[in-house]
Amino acid sequence: METLWTNKRFITASTIFVAILCLLSIVNIFREPSDLNSIDNQNLIVLTGHGEVKAVPDIANIYFTIRKEAKTVKEAQAGVASVEKSSLDFLKTKNIDNKDIKTENTSFNPKYENKVLVPCSMYNCPPSNNVIVGYESSESITVKVRNTDDVGAIIQGLGTLGVENLNGPNFAIDNEDALKIQARKLAIDEAKVKAQKLAKDIGIRLGKIVSFSEGNNYPAPMMYAKADMAVSSSVGAPAEIPKGENTIASDVTITYEIK
């Protein structure tokens, strides 16, 4: 009798368990399409905006190299140090702060010459040998000029002091953050106007913004003055170098939900 009662309890529990599983399956069948509709079939509209701010550059970067050759490393480095001192002294006369003068790279390398150790005939030459005949020392320097009206005179002066690879100026804006914010604001405003006009034209209502992204583009025109030009004008007035304008741009993408 007790075994029969136990079997009945087991059968009842099993039946209830199976019924619960069936009920859960039915609920999932009806719920899944609703979830898919709310995610995959959500109505969205994507608009883009572009904003630009133009400004006259307020700094200029100049680059040059000092290079000397000598029989020993010490002599080569001393030659570089002499030209470097003359250059720094000159830059001080143009009110360039030490913080705006940066050494980018220094190096020294042996100079080799291919020499034949013993005389050779036309058909019987012994192997040659690379022999160190001296050393080359070099130093690369970047100068930030904050008074851009002095750029021509600075290039002219440096060109007479024995520097090499004198390049620049690369005109730029020292603090672009405020201009970037302005450009982004213009881009966002343009995207919003587009969205409102499109919503009105096609008869829809815009909902909340579901995503936002920004891609920045900062084209900076580079105005270069050749060192040769500066040297050739040493007896006259410094070359006048136009600064032009730099453009700070922002492109944004805004995605709206359609109500």
N, C-alpha and C positions, 0 to 999 in steps of 0.2 A: 504493500500500500504506500509506503514511504517512497519507494522507487518511482511509482507511477506519479506521485505528486511532484517529485523532482523533475521528471521528464516534462510534465505540463508547464512548470515554471520556466524551464529552458526554452520550450517551444514558444511561449508567450513573449519572453524577452527577445528571442531571435526575430519574431514577427515585428515587434516594436522597433527594433534596430533597423530592419530592412525598410520599414515604412518611413523612418526618419531619413535614411539615405535617399529614398525616392523623392521625398519632399524637398531635400536640399538640391537635388539634381534639377527638379522642375523650377525652383527659384533661380538657379544659375542660368538655365536656358532663357528665361524671360529677362534676366537682368543684364546679360552680356551685350546684347544689341544696344541697349540704352547707354552703357558705358562707352561703347565704341562710337556711338553717335556724338557723345559729348566731347570726345577727344579727337578722333580721326576726321569727323565731318564738321568740325567747328569752322564757322565762317570767319575768315580773316581777310584783311586788306593791307597791303604793304605799300608805303610811300617813301620816297627819298627826298633829301634836301641838300642843297649846296650853299655854302657861305664863304665869302672871301673878304679879307681885310688887307689893304695895302699900306705900306709904311716905308719911309726913307730909312735906310740902314744907319745905325748910330755907332757901329764899330767896324774895324777892318783888321783882318789878320794877314800878316806878312811872314813869309817863310824864307830862310836862307841857310846855307851850309858854309862852314869854314873848313878848309882842307889844306894840309901842308905835308910835304915829303921831306925826309932828311935821312941821314945815315943811321941814326939811332932813334929809338922810341922817344927818349927824353927830348931830343932836339925837335922832333916832329910835334910833340905835344906842346913844347914851348912856343913854337911858331903859331899853333892854333890859339894858345892862351894870349899871345900878343894881339892877334887880330880880334879875339873875343873882347879883350879889355877896351880896345879902341871903339868897338861897336857898342859896348855897354855905356861907355862914357858919352858917346854921341847920342844914344837913345835917352840918356838922362837929360841932355840939353833940350830934348824935345818933350820933356815932362812925361816920359813913360815910366810908370811905377815898376818896381822889381817884380811885383805879383803878376804883371802882364807880360813878363819875359820868361819863356819856358824852354829848357833844354829837352829836346825830344829824344836825342840819341847821341851817344859818343862811341867812338871805336878807333882802333888802330890795327893795321894789318901789315904783314911783311910784303915787300916788293921783291919779286923773283925775276931773274934773268937766266935764260937758257944758255949755258956755256958748254963748249966742248973742251974736255980736260986735256986732250992731246991733239996735235994736228992730225988731219985725216986726208987721205987721197980720195980721188973721185969714187973709187970702188970699195974702199975699205975704211969706213968711218966707225970709230968706237961710239958707244952710247953717250949722249949728252947728259948734263946734270943741271937741275934747277938750283941756282945759287941765290941766296938772299943778298940783295944789293942795297937795301934801305927799308924804310918804314913809312907808312902813310897814316896820319892821324886825322880824324874828322869829327865834326860836331854839328848837329842840326838844331836850329833854334826857331821858335815861333814867337812872334811879337803881336800883341793885341794893341791896336791903336784906337784910343777912345775919342780923340779929336780927329775926325775923318778929314778935316781940311788940311791936316799936316801930312797926309799919306804921301803925296808927291814929293815933298821935301825929304821925308824919311827914306823913301826908296832911293832918291837921288844921292843922299849922304851915304847910305850903306853901300851903294854901288861903287864908291870911290875908296872903300876901306879894305878891299881885297877879299870880300866874301864871294861865294859862288852859289849857283842855282837860286838866285834871288827871284822869288815868285810872289805874286799877289798884286794888289790886295784882293782878298776874298771878303766882300762886304756882307755884313750880317746884322741882325738885331740882337742886342745883348740879352734882353729879357722878353721872350716871346709869349710868356704865359698869359698875360692880359689879352694879347691879340688872339691867341688861340681860343680863349673863352668867348670873345666877341664873334669870331668866325663860327664857332659851334652854335651860338645863339641864333645867328642868321640862318644857319642850315636847318635848325629845328623849326624856326618860324616858317621857313619856306615849306617844309614837309607838312606842317599843320595846316597851312593855307591850302595846299594841294588836297589834303584829306577832306577838309570842310567843303571845298568846291566839288570834289568828286562825289561826296555823300549827297550833296544837294542835287547834282546833275542826275544821278541814278536812283535817287529816292531811298536812301538808306539812312540808318542812324548809327553813329559811331559809338562803340563801347569803350572799354578801358584799353590802355596800351599794354600789350602782352610781351613786347620785346623792343629793345633799342640797341643799335650798334653804331659805332663811329669809325670812319676810316680817315686818317689825316693825310694831307698832302701839303708840304711846305716847300714849294719851289723857291729857290734862292739864287737869283742871277749872280754869277761870279764875274767881277770886272778885274781883269788882270793887266798889270803894267810890266813890261819887259825891263829887266835890269839894264840892258844895253841902252834903252831909251833914257833911263835915269842918268847914266854915266855921260852920254853924249850931250846932255843938257846941263852939265855941271857948271858951265861958264855963264849960264843964263838963269832964268826963273825956273823953278820946279815945274814938271809937267802937271797939267790940271787933269785930274782923273774923275770922270763922272760916276756918281754913286748909284743912280737909277732908283728903282723901287723893288722891294721884296714883297711877295704875296704870301700871306698866311691863309690857308684854305682848310675847310672841313667838309666832309661828306657824311651824312647820317642816314640811317634807315630805321623807320618806325613802323611797327606792325600793330594795327588796331583790330580789336574784336568788333564784328558787326552784330548789332542787337537784332 
